[in-house]
């Protein structure tokens, strides 16, 4: 199977985030453009329960866990384990792979709880409770 980025179904096209994806063989493949401008207000944000593997084509992101952060930059391959919050430090363009069933469950849980997986301007999140963060409007994954 193959597809160009232009052939992928656009799931979200909003100011500061563009996400297109397809599912192949139980794997969700997405191409995402994330902007630092997604940072907004305060409120609860749920940690993402879905694992993700990816490649950062441009930009810089921070994957925040309760006990540490990992910075991923242009040219990096990454693995984001369940329990992360994604912080956008520079406008970024990435390709991400996730188990389709885990992604669907995580998205439903986040929507049901009214929380969102973080799309934030980068900063240290460990100063407060580990499950409360600045709110992002939409989850990146």
SEVEX-593325 format. One record per atom (N, C-alpha, C, CB): x, y, z; residue in one letter. Coordinates in steps of 0.05 Angstrom, whole numbers, plus 32768, in hexadecimal, padded with zeros to 4 digits. Glycine has a CB too. Example, Ala and Ser with C-alpha at 12.3 -4.5 7.8 and 13.67 -1.06 7.14 Angstrom:
<pts>
81087F8E809Ca/80F67FA6809Ca/81087FBE809Ca/80E27FA780B5a/81017FD3808Es/81117FEB808Fs/81028001809Ds/811A7FF48072s/
</pts>
This chain:
<pts>
80117FE98000x/800080008000x/801280198000x/7FED80008018x/8007802E7FF5x/801680477FF4x/8002805E7FF1x/802A80477FDDx/800B80757FF8x/7FFA808D7FF5x/800D80A57FF6x/7FE4808F800Ax/800580BA7FE8x/801380D47FECx/800580E28003x/801280E57FD1x/801380F5800Ex/800681058024x/7FEC8111801Bx/801A811B802Ex/7FEB811A8002x/7FD381277FF8x/7FBB81147FF6x/7FD981337FDDx/7FC180FA7FF5x/7FAC80E67FF2x/7FA080DD800Dx/7FB680CD7FE4x/7FAC80E58023x/7FA280DE803Dx/7F8980EE8044x/7FB780E28053x/7F7780E18053x/7F5E80EF805Cx/7F6581038072x/7F4980DA8067x/7F5D811C806Ex/7F6281318082x/7F4E812C8099x/7F5F814E8075x/7F59812980B1x/7F48812580C9x/7F43813F80D8x/7F56811180DCx/7F57815080D7x/7F55816A80E5x/7F64817F80D6x/7F5F81678102x/7F57819480D0x/7F6381AB80C2x/7F5981C480D1x/7F5C81AC80A4x/7F6881CD80E5x/7F6181E380F5x/7F7981F580F8x/7F5581DA8111x/7F75820E8101x/7F8C821F8105x/7FA182128117x/7F84823A8111x/7FB9820F810Dx/7FCF8204811Dx/7FD281E6811Cx/7FCB820C8138x/7FC081D7810Fx/7FC281BA810Ex/7FB581AF80F4x/7FB681AC8127x/7FC4819F80E6x/7FBA819180CFx/7FC2817480D2x/7FC5819D80B4x/7FAE816280D1x/7FB4814680D5x/7FA4813680BFx/7FAC813C80F1x/7FB3812580B1x/7FA88113809Dx/7FB180F780A3x/7FAF811C807Fx/7FA080E3809Fx/7FA880C880A8x/7F9A80B38097x/7FA080C480C5x/7FA5809B8099x/7F9A8083808Cx/7FA1806B809Ex/7FA6807F8070x/7F918056809Cx/7F96803E80ABx/7F9E80288098x/7F7E803680BDx/7FB4801B809Dx/7FBE8004808Ex/7FC57FED80A1x/7FD6800C807Cx/7FB87FD6809Ex/7FC07FBF80ADx/7FC07FC380CBx/7FDA7FB680A5x/7FAD7FD280D6x/7FAB7FD780F2x/7FBD7FED80FCx/7FB17FBE8101x/7FCC7FFB80EAx/7FDD801180F2x/7FD2802B80E7x/7FFB800C80E8x/7FD0803E80F8x/7FC7805980F0x/7FDF806980E9x/7FB680678107x/7FE0807380D0x/7FF6808380C6x/7FEC809F80C3x/8002807880ABx/7FF980B380CFx/7FEF80CE80CDx/800780E180C6x/7FE280D880E7x/800080F680B7x/8012810C80B1x/8006812480BFx/801581108091x/8017813180CFx/800D814780E0x/801E816080DEx/800B813E80FDx/8011817780DDx/801E819180DFx/8013819E80F8x/801A81A380C5x/802581A4810Ax/801D81B08124x/802B81CB8128x/8025819D813Bx/801C81DD8132x/802681F88136x/802882008154x/8015820D8127x/803C820F815Ax/803F82198176x/80278229817Ex/8059822A8178x/801A8235816Bx/800382478170x/7FEB8238817Cx/7FFA82548157x/7FEC821D817Fx/7FD6820E818Bx/7FD4821281A9x/7FDA81F08185x/7FE8821D81B5x/7FE7822181D2x/7FD0823481D9x/8002822D81DCx/7FC1822D81EEx/7FAB823E81F7x/7FA482378214x/7F92823B81E6x/7F9382468221x/7F888243823Cx/7F92822E824Ex/7F6C82408239x/7F87822C8266x/7F8E82188279x/7F778205827Ex/7F9682258294x/7F7D81EC8286x/7F6981D9828Bx/7F7581BD828Ax/7F5281DB8277x/7F6481A9828Fx/7F6E818D828Fx/7F7481838273x/7F59817B829Dx/7F8981758270x/7F9081678258x/7F98814B825Fx/7FA781768248x/7F8C81388252x/7F91811C8257x/7FAB8113824Ax/7F7A810A824Ex/7FB981018257x/7FD180F5824Bx/7FC780E28236x/7FE380E78260x/7FD680E08220x/7FCE80CE820Ax/7FD680B28212x/7FDC80D681F0x/7FC3809F820Ex/7FC780838215x/7FD1807281FEx/7FAE80788221x/7FD4807E81E7x/7FDB807081CFx/7FF9807381C9x/7FCB807A81B6x/8007805D81C3x/8023806081BBx/8025806A819Ex/8032804481BEx/803A80798198x/803F8084817Ex/805C80818176x/803680A2817Cx/8061807A815Dx/807C807A8152x/807B808E813Bx/8084805D8148x/8091809D8137x/809080B18122x/80AB80BC811Ax/807F80C7812Bx/80A980CF8108x/80C080DD80FDx/80BA80FA80FBx/80C880D180E1x/80CA810B8107x/80C681288106x/80D5813380EDx/80D181368120x/80C5813C80DAx/80D1814780C1x/80DC816380C6x/80BC814780ABx/80CD817480D4x/80D6818F80DBx/80CC819680F6x/80CD81A480C5x/80DA81A88104x/80D081B2811Dx/80DC81A58135x/80B381B0811Ex/80CF81AA814Cx/80D8819F8166x/80C0819B8178x/80EE81B18174x/80BF81848185x/80A9817D8197x/80B5817381B1x/80968167818Bx/80A6817481C6x/80AE816981E0x/8098815581E7x/80B2817F81F6x/80A1813D81EEx/808E812881F8x/809281278216x/8094810C81EBx/807D812F8225x/807F81328242x/8072811A8250x/8072814C824Cx/8081810E8262x/807880F88273x/807881028290x/808A80DE8270x/806B80F482A3x/806B80FE82BEx/8087810282CAx/805C80EA82CFx/809A80F282C1x/80B580F382CEx/80CB80FD82BCx/80BC80D882D7x/80C6810382A3x/80DA810E8291x/80CE81188277x/80F080F8828Bx/80DE81278268x/80D68131824Ex/80EA81268239x/80D58150824Dx/80E181238221x/80F3811C820Bx/80EE813081F4x/80ED80FE8201x/8103813D81EBx/8101815081D5x/8107814181BBx/8115816881D9x/80F5814481A8x/80F98138818Dx/80F9814E8179x/80E381238187x/810D814D8167x/811181638153x/811281588137x/812B8172815Ax/8113816A8124x/811481638108x/812A814E8103x/811A817D80F6x/8122813980F5x/8135812480EFx/8134810D8103x/8150812E80EEx/81268110811Ax/812480FC812Ex/810E80E88129x/81208108814Ax/811480CF812Ex/80FF80BA8130x/80F880B9814Ex/810A809E8126x/80DF80B28154x/80D780B28170x/80C3809C8176x/80CC80CD8178x/80C180978190x/80AC8086819Cx/80A1809681B3x/80B7806A81A5x/8086809A81B3x/807980A781C9x/8068809281D7x/806680BF81BFx/8071808B81EFx/8063807681FEx/804980808209x/8075806C8216x/8036806E820Fx/801D8077821Cx/802380878235x/800B805E8222x/8012809B823Ax/801680AC8252x/802480C6824Cx/8025809D8267x/802680CD8233x/803480E6822Bx/802180FD8226x/804580E08212x/802D81158225x/8020812D821Cx/803381398208x/801981418234x/8029814181F1x/8039814D81DCx/803A816B81DEx/802F814481C0x/8052817681DEx/8055819381DFx/8063819D81C5x/8066819C81F8x/805781B081B8x/806281BB819Fx/807581D281A6x/804B81C4818Bx/808F81CF81A1x/80A281E481A7x/80A981F4818Ex/80BC81D781B2x/80A781E98177x/80AA81F7815Dx/809681EB814Ax/80C881F48152x/808D81FB8137x/807A81F08123x/808781D78118x/80758205810Cx/807781C28116x/808281A78110x/8071819980FAx/808381968129x/807F818880ECx/8073817780D7x/807D815B80DDx/807B818180BAx/806B814880E1x/8073812D80E8x/8062811780DBx/8072812A8106x/806D80FF80DBx/806080E780D2x/805E80D580EBx/806E80D980BAx/804680CB80F0x/804380BB8109x/803380A28103x/803480CC811Ex/803C808C8110x/802F8072810Fx/8025806A812Ax/8042805C8103x/800D8060812Bx/800080578144x/7FEF803F8140x/7FF0806F8151x/7FED802D8154x/7FDA80178151x/7FBE8023814Ex/7FDB80048169x/7FB0801C8139x/7F9680298133x/7F828025814Ax/7F8A801D8119x/7F81800D8155x/7F6D8008816Bx/7F7480188184x/7F6C7FEA8171x/7F8D801A818Ax/7F96802A81A2x/7F908048819Dx/7FB3802581A8x/7F9480518185x/7F90806D817Fx/7F7280748181x/7F9A80748162x/7F6180628177x/7F4480668178x/7F3B80668195x/7F3580508169x/7F45805381A6x/7F3D805381C2x/7F46806C81D0x/7F49803A81D0x/7F5F807581CBx/7F6A808D81D8x/7F5A80A581D0x/7F87809181D1x/7F5380A881B7x/7F4480BF81ADx/7F2880BF81BAx/7F4180BF818Ex/7F1B80A881BCx/7F0180A781C8x/7F0280AD81E6x/7EF5808B81C5x/7F1680A481F4x/7F1980AA8210x/7F1E80C78215x/7F31809A821Cx/7F2F80D48204x/7F3480F08207x/7F1B81008202x/7F4A80F981F4x/7F0C80F981EDx/7EF3810781E7x/7EDE810381FDx/7EE880FD81CCx/7EDB80EB8207x/7EC780E5821Cx/7ECD80F58236x/7EC680C88222x/7EE780F7823Cx/7EEF81058255x/7EEF81238252x/7F0A80FB825Dx/7EEC812D823Ax/7EED814A8235x/7F0981548236x/7EDC8158824Ax/7F1C81438239x/7F39814B8239x/7F448149821Dx/7F49813B824Cx/7F5C8153821Ax/7F6981528200x/7F86814B8203x/7F66816D81F1x/7F90813B81F1x/7FAC813581F1x/7FBA814F81EAx/7FB4811E81DDx/7FD0815581F8x/7FDB817081F6x/7FE8817881DCx/7FEF8173820Bx/7FE2818F81D3x/7FF0819D81BEx/7FF781B881CAx/7FE081A081A2x/800F81BA81D4x/801681D281E4x/803081DF81DCx/801781CB8201x/803281F881E3x/804C820581E1x/805D81F981F7x/804A822481E4x/807681F281F0x/808781E48203x/808D81F2821Dx/80A181DD81F6x/808B81E48233x/809381ED824Ex/809381D58260x/807F82038258x/809E81D88278x/80A081C2828Bx/808581BD8298x/80B681C782A0x/807B81A58294x/8060819E829Ex/8061819182B9x/8052818D828Bx/8078818B82C4x/8079817B82DDx/8075818D82F6x/8093816D82DEx/807081A782F3x/806C81B8830Ax/805281B38318x/806E81D58302x/803E81A88309x/802481A48315x/801C81878314x/800F81B58306x/800381808319x/7FFA81648317x/8000815982FBx/7FDC8162831Ex/8007814082FAx/800F813482E1x/7FF9813082CDx/801C811A82E6x/7FE0813382D6x/7FCA812F82C3x/7FBB814982BCx/7FB6811B82CEx/7FC6816082C4x/7FBA817982BEx/7FCE818B82AFx/7FB0818882D8x/7FC581968298x/7FD781A58287x/7FC781BB8279x/7FE581948272x/7FD681CD826Cx/7FC981E1825Bx/7FB881D28246x/7FDD81F4824Ex/7FA181DC8241x/7F8F81CE822Ex/7F9681D48211x/7F7281D58234x/7F9581C08200x/7F9781C381E3x/7F7C81BD81D8x/7FAE81B081D7x/7F7581C981C2x/7F5A81C481B7x/7F5681A981ABx/7F5481D981A2x/7F6B819E819Fx/7F6981848192x/7F8181738198x/7F6581888174x/7F7D81598197x/7F948148819Cx/7FA281428181x/7F8C812D81AAx/7FBD813F8183x/7FCC813B816Bx/7FCC811F8162x/7FE88144816Ex/7FC4810D8173x/7FC580F1816Cx/7FAE80E28178x/7FDF80E58175x/
</pts>
